[in-house]
Amino acid sequence: MARVSTYLNFPRSTEEAFLLYKSVFGTEFTAPIARYKDMPSAPDRLPLAEADQNLVIHLALPILGGHMLMGSDVPESTGFSVTPGNNVSINLEPDTRADTDRLFNALAAGGRIEMPLQEMFWGGYFGSLVDRFGIHWMFNCASKT
């Protein structure tokens, strides 16, 4: 079933922030905290500093009304600088790849593609963009069709 969530990026404090949110909303993480050291290696990926290996690469917490809050640390060693405005994304999870392609292409028009839609190591079809109004969008389709 398609869903929408909010994705938050922090320079190094995702775990601390999400532990607070967990206590505030009284909910549990949907899965164990995924860390950078858990990622499979890839030839095109920048090497990550040893100090960043234990940082959060992904975390999800249900909050209110079925809404999911997701997040990750994005340290400088990833080549991305977190600043207010680029640290929040609307994450769309369409039911099909056709819907994912359609929504991605429509929102990318006049905007900037940050990562083209592609197969990812977790099995999703993922991409990200900034629309022409400066809003950050992430797409993750679990379906293979």
Buried (B, 14 or more C-beta within 10 A) or exposed (E): EEEEBBBBBBBBBBBEBBBEBBEEEEBEBEEEBBBBEEBEEEEEEEEBEEEBEEBBBBBBBBBEEEEBBBBBBBBEBBEBEBEEEBBEBBBBBBBBBEBBBEBBEEBBEEBEBBEEBEEEEEEBBBBBBBBEEEBBBBBBBEBEE
